[in-house]
Amino acid sequence: MSVLAIVLVAWLVLAGVALATGWALLHAARRTDEAADRDLARALRDAPSPAAAPRRAAGLS
């Protein structure tokens, strides 16, 4: 096998590894963003309403 062929194969392998790593990082970041969005939506949904604060202070709710 010539040196050029070895260099080409090595370059293709490294390019494949770089693409796979980039895809994995982007996929993980997207999953993290989706999880953060779900957590924020849950926190906003479960948070007490600011309008209810006077009622809670008065013991009405």
C-alpha positions in Angstrom: 0.0 0.0 0.0 1.5 3.3 -0.9 2.0 6.1 1.5 -0.7 8.2 -0.2 -3.2 5.5 0.2 -2.3 5.1 3.9 -2.6 8.9 4.4 -6.0 8.9 2.6 -7.4 6.1 4.7 -6.1 7.7 7.9 -7.7 11.0 6.9 -11.0 9.4 6.1 -11.0 7.6 9.5 -10.2 10.8 11.3 -12.9 12.7 9.4 -15.4 10.0 10.3 -14.5 10.1 14.0 -14.8 13.9 13.9 -18.2 13.8 12.3 -19.4 11.1 14.7 -18.2 13.1 17.7 -19.8 16.3 16.4 -23.1 14.6 15.8 -23.0 13.1 19.3 -22.2 16.4 20.9 -25.0 18.2 19.0 -27.4 15.4 19.8 -26.5 15.6 23.5 -26.9 19.4 23.5 -30.3 19.1 21.9 -31.4 16.6 24.5 -30.1 18.8 27.3 -32.0 21.8 25.9 -35.2 19.7 25.6 -34.8 18.6 29.2 -34.2 22.1 30.4 -37.3 23.3 28.6 -39.3 20.5 30.2 -37.9 21.4 33.6 -38.7 25.1 33.1 -42.2 24.4 32.0 -42.8 22.1 35.0 -41.4 24.7 37.4 -43.6 27.4 35.8 -46.7 25.2 35.9 -46.1 24.2 39.5 -45.1 27.6 40.8 -47.7 29.4 42.9 -49.4 32.3 41.2 -48.2 35.7 42.3 -51.8 36.9 42.3 -52.6 34.3 45.0 -50.0 35.6 47.4 -52.4 38.1 49.2 -54.9 35.3 49.6 -52.3 32.9 51.0 -51.1 35.6 53.4 -54.7 36.1 54.6 -55.1 32.3 55.0 -57.8 32.1 52.3 -56.3 29.4 50.2 
